[in-house]
Amino acid sequence: MARVLLFGPLRDLAGWRERTIDAGSLSGLKAAIAAEDAALAAALEGPGVQVALDQTLVRGDPQLAAGSEVAFLPPMSGG
């Protein structure tokens, strides 16, 4: 089970900030989310969305351990 966190507009779109989802990999986690909410799944694949696994930015399809924390971060702006 992974602890999934959403921030900013991703949280607003989903209607939740934190949820526990059973998945063994990031792609499996995204598939589980897509099965529930296609609009959220599309947003998570959008440009600029980053993924942090246990507070470290990751790319690709990392494996998730029991108790992993996966945070989806919306595109950042600022100056």
PDB file as gemmi writes it, atoms N, CA and C in Angstrom:
CRYST1    1.000    1.000    1.000  90.00  90.00  90.00 P 1                      
ATOM      1  N   MET A   1       0.847  -1.186   0.000  1.00  0.00           N  
ATOM      2  CA  MET A   1       0.000   0.000   0.000  1.00  0.00           C  
ATOM      3  C   MET A   1       0.890   1.246   0.000  1.00  0.00           C  
ATOM      4  N   ALA A   2       0.567   2.154  -0.885  1.00  0.00           N  
ATOM      5  CA  ALA A   2       1.304   3.409  -0.971  1.00  0.00           C  
ATOM      6  C   ALA A   2       0.414   4.547  -0.484  1.00  0.00           C  
ATOM      7  N   ARG A   3       1.024   5.474   0.196  1.00  0.00           N  
ATOM      8  CA  ARG A   3       0.335   6.687   0.623  1.00  0.00           C  
ATOM      9  C   ARG A   3       0.493   7.690  -0.517  1.00  0.00           C  
ATOM     10  N   VAL A   4      -0.616   8.109  -1.095  1.00  0.00           N  
ATOM     11  CA  VAL A   4      -0.602   8.998  -2.251  1.00  0.00           C  
ATOM     12  C   VAL A   4      -1.042  10.390  -1.813  1.00  0.00           C  
ATOM     13  N   LEU A   5      -0.248  11.382  -2.195  1.00  0.00           N  
ATOM     14  CA  LEU A   5      -0.542  12.774  -1.862  1.00  0.00           C  
ATOM     15  C   LEU A   5      -0.703  13.583  -3.140  1.00  0.00           C  
ATOM     16  N   LEU A   6      -1.699  14.443  -3.171  1.00  0.00           N  
ATOM     17  CA  LEU A   6      -1.929  15.350  -4.297  1.00  0.00           C  
ATOM     18  C   LEU A   6      -1.846  16.782  -3.790  1.00  0.00           C  
ATOM     19  N   PHE A   7      -1.311  17.668  -4.616  1.00  0.00           N  
ATOM     20  CA  PHE A   7      -1.156  19.060  -4.217  1.00  0.00           C  
ATOM     21  C   PHE A   7      -1.755  19.989  -5.262  1.00  0.00           C  
ATOM     22  N   GLY A   8      -2.126  21.187  -4.820  1.00  0.00           N  
ATOM     23  CA  GLY A   8      -2.602  22.243  -5.703  1.00  0.00           C  
ATOM     24  C   GLY A   8      -3.793  21.845  -6.544  1.00  0.00           C  
ATOM     25  N   PRO A   9      -3.756  22.181  -7.837  1.00  0.00           N  
ATOM     26  CA  PRO A   9      -4.898  21.896  -8.703  1.00  0.00           C  
ATOM     27  C   PRO A   9      -5.179  20.406  -8.864  1.00  0.00           C  
ATOM     28  N   LEU A  10      -4.171  19.561  -8.678  1.00  0.00           N  
ATOM     29  CA  LEU A  10      -4.415  18.116  -8.734  1.00  0.00           C  
ATOM     30  C   LEU A  10      -5.338  17.691  -7.602  1.00  0.00           C  
ATOM     31  N   ARG A  11      -5.093  18.229  -6.419  1.00  0.00           N  
ATOM     32  CA  ARG A  11      -5.946  17.946  -5.261  1.00  0.00           C  
ATOM     33  C   ARG A  11      -7.365  18.458  -5.518  1.00  0.00           C  
ATOM     34  N   ASP A  12      -7.454  19.658  -6.060  1.00  0.00           N  
ATOM     35  CA  ASP A  12      -8.771  20.238  -6.329  1.00  0.00           C  
ATOM     36  C   ASP A  12      -9.550  19.396  -7.345  1.00  0.00           C  
ATOM     37  N   LEU A  13      -8.875  18.940  -8.377  1.00  0.00           N  
ATOM     38  CA  LEU A  13      -9.523  18.117  -9.407  1.00  0.00           C  
ATOM     39  C   LEU A  13     -10.016  16.794  -8.822  1.00  0.00           C  
ATOM     40  N   ALA A  14      -9.182  16.168  -7.992  1.00  0.00           N  
ATOM     41  CA  ALA A  14      -9.527  14.851  -7.434  1.00  0.00           C  
ATOM     42  C   ALA A  14     -10.575  14.943  -6.335  1.00  0.00           C  
ATOM     43  N   GLY A  15     -10.553  16.039  -5.587  1.00  0.00           N  
ATOM     44  CA  GLY A  15     -11.454  16.157  -4.447  1.00  0.00           C  
ATOM     45  C   GLY A  15     -10.919  15.462  -3.201  1.00  0.00           C  
ATOM     46  N   TRP A  16      -9.648  15.100  -3.228  1.00  0.00           N  
ATOM     47  CA  TRP A  16      -9.000  14.508  -2.058  1.00  0.00           C  
ATOM     48  C   TRP A  16      -7.525  14.904  -2.055  1.00  0.00           C  
ATOM     49  N   ARG A  17      -6.926  14.890  -0.870  1.00  0.00           N  
ATOM     50  CA  ARG A  17      -5.516  15.258  -0.726  1.00  0.00           C  
ATOM     51  C   ARG A  17      -4.645  14.039  -0.490  1.00  0.00           C  
ATOM     52  N   GLU A  18      -5.171  13.073   0.238  1.00  0.00           N  
ATOM     53  CA  GLU A  18      -4.375  11.905   0.612  1.00  0.00           C  
ATOM     54  C   GLU A  18      -5.239  10.657   0.554  1.00  0.00           C  
ATOM     55  N   ARG A  19      -4.634   9.579   0.057  1.00  0.00           N  
ATOM     56  CA  ARG A  19      -5.342   8.307  -0.048  1.00  0.00           C  
ATOM     57  C   ARG A  19      -4.307   7.188  -0.044  1.00  0.00           C  
ATOM     58  N   THR A  20      -4.709   6.020   0.406  1.00  0.00           N  
ATOM     59  CA  THR A  20      -3.847   4.843   0.366  1.00  0.00           C  
ATOM     60  C   THR A  20      -4.317   3.951  -0.781  1.00  0.00           C  
ATOM     61  N   ILE A  21      -3.371   3.570  -1.649  1.00  0.00           N  
ATOM     62  CA  ILE A  21      -3.695   2.762  -2.832  1.00  0.00           C  
ATOM     63  C   ILE A  21      -2.722   1.596  -2.892  1.00  0.00           C  
ATOM     64  N   ASP A  22      -3.242   0.424  -3.200  1.00  0.00           N  
ATOM     65  CA  ASP A  22      -2.414  -0.774  -3.300  1.00  0.00           C  
ATOM     66  C   ASP A  22      -1.833  -0.872  -4.707  1.00  0.00           C  
ATOM     67  N   ALA A  23      -0.502  -0.765  -4.820  1.00  0.00           N  
ATOM     68  CA  ALA A  23       0.177  -0.871  -6.110  1.00  0.00           C  
ATOM     69  C   ALA A  23       1.633  -1.224  -5.869  1.00  0.00           C  
ATOM     70  N   GLY A  24       2.227  -1.951  -6.813  1.00  0.00           N  
ATOM     71  CA  GLY A  24       3.621  -2.366  -6.677  1.00  0.00           C  
ATOM     72  C   GLY A  24       4.598  -1.497  -7.444  1.00  0.00           C  
ATOM     73  N   SER A  25       4.059  -0.642  -8.315  1.00  0.00           N  
ATOM     74  CA  SER A  25       4.922   0.232  -9.116  1.00  0.00           C  
ATOM     75  C   SER A  25       4.179   1.536  -9.374  1.00  0.00           C  
ATOM     76  N   LEU A  26       4.923   2.525  -9.851  1.00  0.00           N  
ATOM     77  CA  LEU A  26       4.294   3.804 -10.165  1.00  0.00           C  
ATOM     78  C   LEU A  26       3.274   3.639 -11.287  1.00  0.00           C  
ATOM     79  N   SER A  27       3.594   2.833 -12.298  1.00  0.00           N  
ATOM     80  CA  SER A  27       2.632   2.633 -13.387  1.00  0.00           C  
ATOM     81  C   SER A  27       1.370   1.923 -12.883  1.00  0.00           C  
ATOM     82  N   GLY A  28       1.529   0.992 -11.965  1.00  0.00           N  
ATOM     83  CA  GLY A  28       0.373   0.314 -11.376  1.00  0.00           C  
ATOM     84  C   GLY A  28      -0.482   1.271 -10.557  1.00  0.00           C  
ATOM     85  N   LEU A  29       0.177   2.176  -9.873  1.00  0.00           N  
ATOM     86  CA  LEU A  29      -0.535   3.187  -9.092  1.00  0.00           C  
ATOM     87  C   LEU A  29      -1.341   4.097 -10.009  1.00  0.00           C  
ATOM     88  N   LYS A  30      -0.708   4.537 -11.096  1.00  0.00           N  
ATOM     89  CA  LYS A  30      -1.416   5.401 -12.053  1.00  0.00           C  
ATOM     90  C   LYS A  30      -2.589   4.665 -12.697  1.00  0.00           C  
ATOM     91  N   ALA A  31      -2.417   3.368 -12.964  1.00  0.00           N  
ATOM     92  CA  ALA A  31      -3.507   2.576 -13.546  1.00  0.00           C  
ATOM     93  C   ALA A  31      -4.674   2.468 -12.570  1.00  0.00           C  
ATOM     94  N   ALA A  32      -4.370   2.291 -11.287  1.00  0.00           N  
ATOM     95  CA  ALA A  32      -5.429   2.221 -10.273  1.00  0.00           C  
ATOM     96  C   ALA A  32      -6.177   3.547 -10.186  1.00  0.00           C  
ATOM     97  N   ILE A  33      -5.448   4.638 -10.277  1.00  0.00           N  
ATOM     98  CA  ILE A  33      -6.093   5.959 -10.255  1.00  0.00           C  
ATOM     99  C   ILE A  33      -6.948   6.138 -11.507  1.00  0.00           C  
ATOM    100  N   ALA A  34      -6.423   5.722 -12.669  1.00  0.00           N  
ATOM    101  CA  ALA A  34      -7.165   5.865 -13.934  1.00  0.00           C  
ATOM    102  C   ALA A  34      -8.462   5.068 -13.920  1.00  0.00           C  
ATOM    103  N   ALA A  35      -8.455   3.922 -13.255  1.00  0.00           N  
ATOM    104  CA  ALA A  35      -9.661   3.098 -13.180  1.00  0.00           C  
ATOM    105  C   ALA A  35     -10.769   3.809 -12.416  1.00  0.00           C  
ATOM    106  N   GLU A  36     -10.390   4.698 -11.513  1.00  0.00           N  
ATOM    107  CA  GLU A  36     -11.365   5.452 -10.714  1.00  0.00           C  
ATOM    108  C   GLU A  36     -11.710   6.806 -11.305  1.00  0.00           C  
ATOM    109  N   ASP A  37     -10.703   7.486 -11.894  1.00  0.00           N  
ATOM    110  CA  ASP A  37     -10.887   8.883 -12.280  1.00  0.00           C  
ATOM    111  C   ASP A  37     -10.027   9.202 -13.513  1.00  0.00           C  
ATOM    112  N   ALA A  38     -10.633   9.106 -14.681  1.00  0.00           N  
ATOM    113  CA  ALA A  38      -9.895   9.330 -15.933  1.00  0.00           C  
ATOM    114  C   ALA A  38      -9.365  10.753 -16.043  1.00  0.00           C  
ATOM    115  N   ALA A  39     -10.117  11.725 -15.560  1.00  0.00           N  
ATOM    116  CA  ALA A  39      -9.669  13.119 -15.639  1.00  0.00           C  
ATOM    117  C   ALA A  39      -8.428  13.342 -14.777  1.00  0.00           C  
ATOM    118  N   LEU A  40      -8.411  12.760 -13.596  1.00  0.00           N  
ATOM    119  CA  LEU A  40      -7.238  12.882 -12.727  1.00  0.00           C  
ATOM    120  C   LEU A  40      -6.049  12.175 -13.355  1.00  0.00           C  
ATOM    121  N   ALA A  41      -6.271  10.992 -13.914  1.00  0.00           N  
ATOM    122  CA  ALA A  41      -5.185  10.247 -14.559  1.00  0.00           C  
ATOM    123  C   ALA A  41      -4.570  11.068 -15.686  1.00  0.00           C  
ATOM    124  N   ALA A  42      -5.405  11.718 -16.489  1.00  0.00           N  
ATOM    125  CA  ALA A  42      -4.907  12.560 -17.576  1.00  0.00           C  
ATOM    126  C   ALA A  42      -4.105  13.733 -17.020  1.00  0.00           C  
ATOM    127  N   ALA A  43      -4.578  14.339 -15.947  1.00  0.00           N  
ATOM    128  CA  ALA A  43      -3.870  15.464 -15.342  1.00  0.00           C  
ATOM    129  C   ALA A  43      -2.511  15.037 -14.791  1.00  0.00           C  
ATOM    130  N   LEU A  44      -2.431  13.833 -14.229  1.00  0.00           N  
ATOM    131  CA  LEU A  44      -1.167  13.350 -13.672  1.00  0.00           C  
ATOM    132  C   LEU A  44      -0.129  13.121 -14.763  1.00  0.00           C  
ATOM    133  N   GLU A  45      -0.582  12.892 -15.999  1.00  0.00           N  
ATOM    134  CA  GLU A  45       0.325  12.694 -17.132  1.00  0.00           C  
ATOM    135  C   GLU A  45       0.636  14.007 -17.844  1.00  0.00           C  
ATOM    136  N   GLY A  46       0.058  15.110 -17.354  1.00  0.00           N  
ATOM    137  CA  GLY A  46       0.218  16.405 -18.009  1.00  0.00           C  
ATOM    138  C   GLY A  46       1.631  16.954 -17.912  1.00  0.00           C  
ATOM    139  N   PRO A  47       1.934  17.935 -18.745  1.00  0.00           N  
ATOM    140  CA  PRO A  47       3.267  18.531 -18.754  1.00  0.00           C  
ATOM    141  C   PRO A  47       3.580  19.213 -17.426  1.00  0.00           C  
ATOM    142  N   GLY A  48       4.776  19.006 -16.963  1.00  0.00           N  
ATOM    143  CA  GLY A  48       5.235  19.674 -15.751  1.00  0.00           C  
ATOM    144  C   GLY A  48       4.894  18.984 -14.450  1.00  0.00           C  
ATOM    145  N   VAL A  49       4.036  17.958 -14.470  1.00  0.00           N  
ATOM    146  CA  VAL A  49       3.704  17.244 -13.234  1.00  0.00           C  
ATOM    147  C   VAL A  49       4.899  16.377 -12.849  1.00  0.00           C  
ATOM    148  N   GLN A  50       5.339  16.524 -11.605  1.00  0.00           N  
ATOM    149  CA  GLN A  50       6.470  15.749 -11.119  1.00  0.00           C  
ATOM    150  C   GLN A  50       5.993  14.768 -10.059  1.00  0.00           C  
ATOM    151  N   VAL A  51       6.780  13.700  -9.872  1.00  0.00           N  
ATOM    152  CA  VAL A  51       6.458  12.674  -8.888  1.00  0.00           C  
ATOM    153  C   VAL A  51       7.604  12.581  -7.894  1.00  0.00           C  
ATOM    154  N   ALA A  52       7.257  12.601  -6.625  1.00  0.00           N  
ATOM    155  CA  ALA A  52       8.244  12.391  -5.570  1.00  0.00           C  
ATOM    156  C   ALA A  52       7.924  11.068  -4.880  1.00  0.00           C  
ATOM    157  N   LEU A  53       8.914  10.207  -4.800  1.00  0.00           N  
ATOM    158  CA  LEU A  53       8.787   8.931  -4.107  1.00  0.00           C  
ATOM    159  C   LEU A  53       9.614   9.031  -2.839  1.00  0.00           C  
ATOM    160  N   ASP A  54       8.938   8.935  -1.707  1.00  0.00           N  
ATOM    161  CA  ASP A  54       9.597   9.087  -0.405  1.00  0.00           C  
ATOM    162  C   ASP A  54      10.440  10.360  -0.368  1.00  0.00           C  
ATOM    163  N   GLN A  55       9.858  11.442  -0.853  1.00  0.00           N  
ATOM    164  CA  GLN A  55      10.388  12.797  -0.825  1.00  0.00           C  
ATOM    165  C   GLN A  55      11.599  13.013  -1.729  1.00  0.00           C  
ATOM    166  N   THR A  56      11.749  12.157  -2.752  1.00  0.00           N  
ATOM    167  CA  THR A  56      12.800  12.320  -3.749  1.00  0.00           C  
ATOM    168  C   THR A  56      12.153  12.295  -5.128  1.00  0.00           C  
ATOM    169  N   LEU A  57      12.436  13.308  -5.953  1.00  0.00           N  
ATOM    170  CA  LEU A  57      11.870  13.335  -7.301  1.00  0.00           C  
ATOM    171  C   LEU A  57      12.364  12.141  -8.098  1.00  0.00           C  
ATOM    172  N   VAL A  58      11.433  11.513  -8.822  1.00  0.00           N  
ATOM    173  CA  VAL A  58      11.767  10.324  -9.605  1.00  0.00           C  
ATOM    174  C   VAL A  58      11.203  10.447 -11.011  1.00  0.00           C  
ATOM    175  N   ARG A  59      11.751   9.639 -11.907  1.00  0.00           N  
ATOM    176  CA  ARG A  59      11.250   9.512 -13.285  1.00  0.00           C  
ATOM    177  C   ARG A  59      11.137   8.026 -13.583  1.00  0.00           C  
ATOM    178  N   GLY A  60      10.474   7.706 -14.648  1.00  0.00           N  
ATOM    179  CA  GLY A  60      10.352   6.312 -15.035  1.00  0.00           C  
ATOM    180  C   GLY A  60       9.267   5.600 -14.253  1.00  0.00           C  
ATOM    181  N   ASP A  61       9.497   4.319 -13.990  1.00  0.00           N  
ATOM    182  CA  ASP A  61       8.496   3.470 -13.349  1.00  0.00           C  
ATOM    183  C   ASP A  61       9.113   2.743 -12.142  1.00  0.00           C  
ATOM    184  N   PRO A  62       9.418   3.481 -11.076  1.00  0.00           N  
ATOM    185  CA  PRO A  62      10.038   2.823  -9.926  1.00  0.00           C  
ATOM    186  C   PRO A  62       9.070   1.872  -9.219  1.00  0.00           C  
ATOM    187  N   GLN A  63       9.639   0.879  -8.586  1.00  0.00           N  
ATOM    188  CA  GLN A  63       8.861  -0.039  -7.753  1.00  0.00           C  
ATOM    189  C   GLN A  63       8.510   0.662  -6.448  1.00  0.00           C  
ATOM    190  N   LEU A  64       7.368   0.298  -5.887  1.00  0.00           N  
ATOM    191  CA  LEU A  64       6.919   0.877  -4.625  1.00  0.00           C  
ATOM    192  C   LEU A  64       7.020  -0.178  -3.531  1.00  0.00           C  
ATOM    193  N   ALA A  65       7.583   0.212  -2.417  1.00  0.00           N  
ATOM    194  CA  ALA A  65       7.659  -0.677  -1.258  1.00  0.00           C  
ATOM    195  C   ALA A  65       6.429  -0.438  -0.387  1.00  0.00           C  
ATOM    196  N   ALA A  66       6.152  -1.379   0.499  1.00  0.00           N  
ATOM    197  CA  ALA A  66       5.051  -1.191   1.452  1.00  0.00           C  
ATOM    198  C   ALA A  66       5.319   0.083   2.236  1.00  0.00           C  
ATOM    199  N   GLY A  67       4.332   0.942   2.306  1.00  0.00           N  
ATOM    200  CA  GLY A  67       4.477   2.189   3.058  1.00  0.00           C  
ATOM    201  C   GLY A  67       5.129   3.317   2.286  1.00  0.00           C  
ATOM    202  N   SER A  68       5.366   3.147   0.990  1.00  0.00           N  
ATOM    203  CA  SER A  68       5.943   4.229   0.183  1.00  0.00           C  
ATOM    204  C   SER A  68       5.012   5.435   0.188  1.00  0.00           C  
ATOM    205  N   GLU A  69       5.615   6.610   0.104  1.00  0.00           N  
ATOM    206  CA  GLU A  69       4.846   7.836  -0.046  1.00  0.00           C  
ATOM    207  C   GLU A  69       5.078   8.352  -1.458  1.00  0.00           C  
ATOM    208  N   VAL A  70       3.996   8.532  -2.214  1.00  0.00           N  
ATOM    209  CA  VAL A  70       4.081   9.029  -3.584  1.00  0.00           C  
ATOM    210  C   VAL A  70       3.317  10.352  -3.635  1.00  0.00           C  
ATOM    211  N   ALA A  71       4.035  11.420  -3.981  1.00  0.00           N  
ATOM    212  CA  ALA A  71       3.409  12.732  -4.069  1.00  0.00           C  
ATOM    213  C   ALA A  71       3.431  13.194  -5.528  1.00  0.00           C  
ATOM    214  N   PHE A  72       2.295  13.650  -6.006  1.00  0.00           N  
ATOM    215  CA  PHE A  72       2.180  14.218  -7.338  1.00  0.00           C  
ATOM    216  C   PHE A  72       2.173  15.731  -7.181  1.00  0.00           C  
ATOM    217  N   LEU A  73       3.157  16.369  -7.825  1.00  0.00           N  
ATOM    218  CA  LEU A  73       3.353  17.808  -7.684  1.00  0.00           C  
ATOM    219  C   LEU A  73       2.975  18.507  -8.987  1.00  0.00           C  
ATOM    220  N   PRO A  74       2.102  19.505  -8.923  1.00  0.00           N  
ATOM    221  CA  PRO A  74       1.705  20.210 -10.134  1.00  0.00           C  
ATOM    222  C   PRO A  74       2.859  21.050 -10.664  1.00  0.00           C  
ATOM    223  N   PRO A  75       2.753  21.520 -11.895  1.00  0.00           N  
ATOM    224  CA  PRO A  75       3.795  22.395 -12.430  1.00  0.00           C  
ATOM    225  C   PRO A  75       4.001  23.591 -11.514  1.00  0.00           C  
ATOM    226  N   MET A  76       5.260  23.954 -11.343  1.00  0.00           N  
ATOM    227  CA  MET A  76       5.597  25.066 -10.460  1.00  0.00           C  
ATOM    228  C   MET A  76       5.875  26.303 -11.311  1.00  0.00           C  
ATOM    229  N   SER A  77       5.568  27.449 -10.738  1.00  0.00           N  
ATOM    230  CA  SER A  77       5.919  28.706 -11.377  1.00  0.00           C  
ATOM    231  C   SER A  77       6.463  29.625 -10.301  1.00  0.00           C  
ATOM    232  N   GLY A  78       7.058  30.647 -10.717  1.00  0.00           N  
ATOM    233  CA  GLY A  78       7.594  31.593  -9.731  1.00  0.00           C  
ATOM    234  C   GLY A  78       8.769  32.333 -10.298  1.00  0.00           C  
ATOM    235  N   GLY A  79       9.372  33.073  -9.429  1.00  0.00           N  
ATOM    236  CA  GLY A  79      10.503  33.855  -9.921  1.00  0.00           C  
ATOM    237  C   GLY A  79      11.313  34.374  -8.786  1.00  0.00           C  
TER     238      GLY A  79                                                      
END                                                                             
